[in-house]
Amino acid sequence: MSERKIGTIHVLKMLFGIFMVIVYLGMAFLMAINYFGFSTTATWNAIRWFFAVMLALYGIYRCYRVIKGDGTYGMRVYDEEEAENDENQYTTYADALKKKEIQK
């Protein structure tokens, strides 16, 4: 079994993910306590609570992704054997298509 290496990019993605979780959950909390002083009519209360719940749910989802370690966000990871032979082991689908077009 090979040892998993964590590079600088992975650490930065993880830190950014943690920061965004804090932002989303913090905004959800601020919306829930009406920190911004929105109108207290029934319509604005419903809108405020809707966004508070949605921000909280998205913050929880992002927290799950950070804990799970799924921080590639639309990028494909090659197999380990393939990655050892390739200097850029992460690529987007669009970049892969461009490489194929160049090789033709």
C-alpha positions in Angstrom: 0.0 0.0 0.0 1.4 3.4 -1.0 1.5 6.3 1.4 -0.8 9.2 0.5 1.1 12.4 -0.1 -0.6 15.7 0.6 0.7 18.6 -1.5 0.5 22.3 -1.0 -2.5 22.6 -3.4 -4.5 20.0 -1.3 -3.7 21.9 1.9 -4.8 25.2 0.4 -8.0 23.6 -0.9 -8.7 22.2 2.5 -8.1 25.5 4.2 -10.3 27.3 1.7 -13.0 24.7 2.2 -12.9 25.2 6.0 -13.0 29.0 5.6 -16.0 28.7 3.3 -17.8 26.4 5.8 -17.3 29.0 8.5 -18.6 31.8 6.1 -21.7 29.8 5.1 -22.6 28.7 8.7 -21.8 32.2 10.0 -24.0 33.9 7.4 -26.8 31.3 8.2 -26.5 32.2 11.9 -26.5 36.0 11.2 -29.6 35.6 9.0 -31.4 33.6 11.6 -30.9 36.2 14.4 -31.7 39.1 12.0 -28.4 40.7 12.4 -28.8 42.8 9.3 -32.0 44.3 10.5 -34.4 43.2 7.7 -38.0 44.2 7.9 -40.1 42.1 10.3 -43.0 41.6 8.0 -44.1 38.0 7.4 -42.8 37.9 3.8 -39.3 39.1 4.8 -39.2 36.8 7.8 -40.0 33.9 5.5 -37.3 34.9 2.9 -34.7 35.5 5.7 -35.4 32.1 7.3 -35.4 30.4 3.8 -31.9 31.8 3.1 -30.7 31.0 6.6 -31.7 27.4 6.2 -30.3 27.1 2.7 -27.0 28.6 3.8 -26.8 26.3 6.8 -27.6 23.2 4.6 -24.9 24.2 2.1 -22.4 24.9 4.9 -23.1 21.4 6.3 -22.7 19.9 2.8 -19.4 21.7 2.3 -18.2 20.6 5.7 -19.0 17.0 4.7 -17.0 17.4 1.5 -14.0 18.8 3.5 -14.1 16.0 6.0 -14.6 13.4 3.3 -11.6 14.9 1.4 -13.5 15.3 -1.9 -12.0 18.6 -2.8 -11.3 18.1 -6.5 -14.5 20.0 -7.5 -14.9 18.8 -11.1 -11.4 17.5 -11.6 -10.6 13.9 -12.4 -7.8 12.1 -10.5 -5.8 9.7 -12.6 -4.8 6.3 -11.2 -1.7 6.3 -9.0 0.4 4.5 -11.6 -0.7 7.0 -14.3 -0.1 9.9 -11.9 3.5 8.8 -11.3 4.2 9.1 -15.0 2.3 12.4 -15.4 3.6 15.7 -13.9 0.0 17.0 -13.8 -2.2 14.4 -12.1 -5.3 16.6 -12.0 -7.0 17.8 -15.1 -10.4 19.1 -16.0 -12.4 17.5 -18.8 -12.0 20.6 -21.0 -8.2 20.4 -20.6 -8.2 16.7 -21.4 -10.1 17.4 -24.6 -7.7 20.2 -25.6 -4.8 17.8 -25.1 -6.5 15.2 -27.4 -7.1 17.9 -30.0 -3.4 19.0 -29.9 -2.2 15.4 -30.3 -4.3 14.9 -33.4 
